[in-house]
Amino acid sequence: MSKPSKKLTLSKKHNLTGWAFLAPGAILILIMSFIPMIRALLLSFQSGVGAQMKPCGIMNYTRMFKDTVFIQSIKNTFFYLIIQVPVMLIFALILASILNNKDLKFKGLFRTMIFLPCATSLVAYAIIFRSLFANNGLVNLVLVNLGILDQPYSFLTNTTSARIVIIIALLWRWTGYNMVFYLSGLQNIEYSVYEAAKIDGASAVQSFFRITIPLLKPTILLTAIMSTNGTLQLFDESVNLTSGGPANTSITMSHYIYDMSFKYVPNFGYSAAMSFLILILVAILAFLQMKVGDKRD
Amino acid sequence: MTKVKKFGMYLFLCIVSFISVFPLYWMVSAATNKSAEVISGRLVPGTYFIQNLKNLMANQNIGRALGNSFKYSIILTVVSLVICSLAGYGFEIYHDKAKDVVMSIILLAMMVPFVATMIPLFQMVSKAGWLNTTIGFILPTISTPFLIMMFRQSARSFPHDIMEAARIDGLSELRIFFQMFMPTMKSTYAAAMTITFMNAWNSYLWPKVIMTDATSQTMPMVVANLTEGYVTDYGMLMLAVLICTLPTAIVFFCLQNAFAEGITGAVK
């Protein structure tokens, strides 16, 4: 007779064990992610230094839209986002589908070499690129010796070229990373599908658009969201490659917020307001990408 | 495939591979040359390595920075792997409606950019007196939605009947996790370890915020310090960059295949 009740307690015990397993991780995310987020929101309606914070309404938010450097940093970040993310993802897709070819020799070697940049630390690669593109760096040396330039071009102190160098560096560092995701995704597609398409007379380009892209869609969506998220938070490259210069024209949002909070007189309220705007942008973009991703079904 | 096409494909791959590898080769060769030689475009490894190392040691406390970076990264990786795999396992093996809801809330945290939480986190850590400490370094990134998701995904392939058999044999739930789940999920752990260690080693913004003391600075911070000043000693700088990159490169090479496998699991 007591059987049903015993079963209930057993499943209850089972249930509780599950909660115990996930509790440390879940609680840490609550304390380290969600609570700070809410505190940042509250902070964004206050102004002052250190412990003397006073409510100031939406002043921080109105100030943001008059702050030319901040507006510049948003423009820069979006410039990086709009150019770098699509170029990188398309390039990674092409490389992955080439490397997925069964007849290809030295596949492992090519994969390792293209993935190699991911092994470098972010600060390290930013400094390598800063040195390569310096006035007395290797790129200038080669261009001058080839006769393309008469004298060294100051890549990092001209606005457009400084931004382009950041994009080149980002492409170098992250294309291989995304490629590995696509290669993993491609392994889940039966290779016979490609062979069948070939027999039916499909060209390589056709099978790329008709087979690879539709079947990899979930992976493409994942990498697009990850890259967007990463690009909106760019910091190391802006600090170490161009120092945000010349005259803040290549600075990213995270870099400016850091400067506002820890480099100049700390203004946590204003910084919190700016960081909250990034949060909203990330959320909107992720939402849009998921919408677009769904539609093509 | 026609021969021309095949040739074009290999040529393309060779060019891409060259571009990928060249900056790293340049870094290694520059680390062994005099700054003036680096500027003059010398690309062959030289004999100035020891002198660069001496200059670097005299300029910055590299040993201390390396020690700090290893300490923070290893502790973070170990703690993070245990906490996140426990959570991922809990979500999958004991899953029910309530836990699935909690999981989707946790996934939302993936969207929260670090800058948005940085200032409250800094206030919290400094109030607790954890500036310049390992615990301050590791706290915000011990538990990450990405790792929890990865372990949850891999727990899906953990056979239920083996668990039932173990339960009948009287093994406790915790022992099933440590003695059966952990050993069978080696490749997931290896992938998670690669990702966590590399992220920890590379992290720059958070240590820059909380490591206010020179004695607790990390390797990337020290490397970044070297670029301040008007004249750059390229040989010394590239040696520092090389030292900073070696640990992640080694971890990466040892665990490359496991990493790809782990990602495959996560993408499925």
Interface residues (C-beta under 8 A of the other chain):
Chain A: H14 N15 T17 G18 W19 A20 F21 L22 A23 P24 G25 A26 L28 I29 M32 S33 F34 I35 P36 M37 R39 A40 L43 L95 I98 L99 N101 D103 L104 L109 F110 T112 M113 I114 F115 L116 P117 C118 A119 T120 S121 L122 V123 A124 Y125 I127 I128 F129 R130 S131 L132 A134 N136 L138 L141 V142 N145 W172 G176 V180 F181 L183 S184 G185 Q187 N188 P218 T219 L222 N229 L232 Q233 F235 D236 V239 N240 M253 S254 I257 Y258 S261 F262 F268 S271 A272 S275 F276 I278 L279 V282 A283 A286
Chain B: M1 M9 F12 L13 V16 S17 I19 S20 V21 P23 L24 W26 M27 A30 I39 S40 G41 I83 C84 L86 A87 G88 Y89 G90 F91 I93 Y94 H95 D96 K99 V102 I106 A109 M110 M111 V112 P113 F114 V115 A116 T117 M118 I119 P120 L121 F122 Q123 M124 L139 P140 T141 I142 S143 T144 P145 I148 E173 F177 M198 W201 N202 Y204 L205 K208 V209 M219 P220 M221 V223 A224 T227 T232 Y234 L237 M238 V241 C244 T245 T248 A249 F252 F253 Q256 F259 A260 I263 T264 V267 K268
